[in-house]
Amino acid sequence: MTMPYRKFSLILPACLAIAACTNVGANYVPIIDGPVGPNYQSDLANCQALARTQGTVDGRTAGAAAVGAAGAAATTAIIQDSSDNLGRAAAAGALVGAGASAINNTQNQEVIVRNCMRGRGYNVVG
């Protein structure tokens, strides 16, 4: 495995793991303009639980990985006119596809938290 692919294959999972532990996705805490009532923590916990029902990795993630792998392998075969690096290209494409899908799902979870909190009467500004 060449150095750029090795680095990439180590960096992407690390980024995804770090993102899972921060204020993103279902763990998102929205910025509220104005006072919050006594039910705020309960409402936030319920909205975050609702967002967790959409996983970060799902069936679409596998599909995105497959598309990324096929696209990268095909591009490598066309550009290099050789099958020497197809496996590495496919692996890198799969990581990119899966990572992009996971990031999209994380963003969707944040939208669920925001909309849920708005639905409960909070003035969500960010």
Secondary structure as GFF3:
##gff-version 3
##sequence-region A 1 126
A	DSSP	alpha_helix	3	20	.	.	.	ID=ss1
A	DSSP	three_ten_helix	25	27	.	.	.	ID=ss2
A	DSSP	alpha_helix	40	52	.	.	.	ID=ss3
A	DSSP	alpha_helix	59	80	.	.	.	ID=ss4
A	DSSP	alpha_helix	86	119	.	.	.	ID=ss5
###
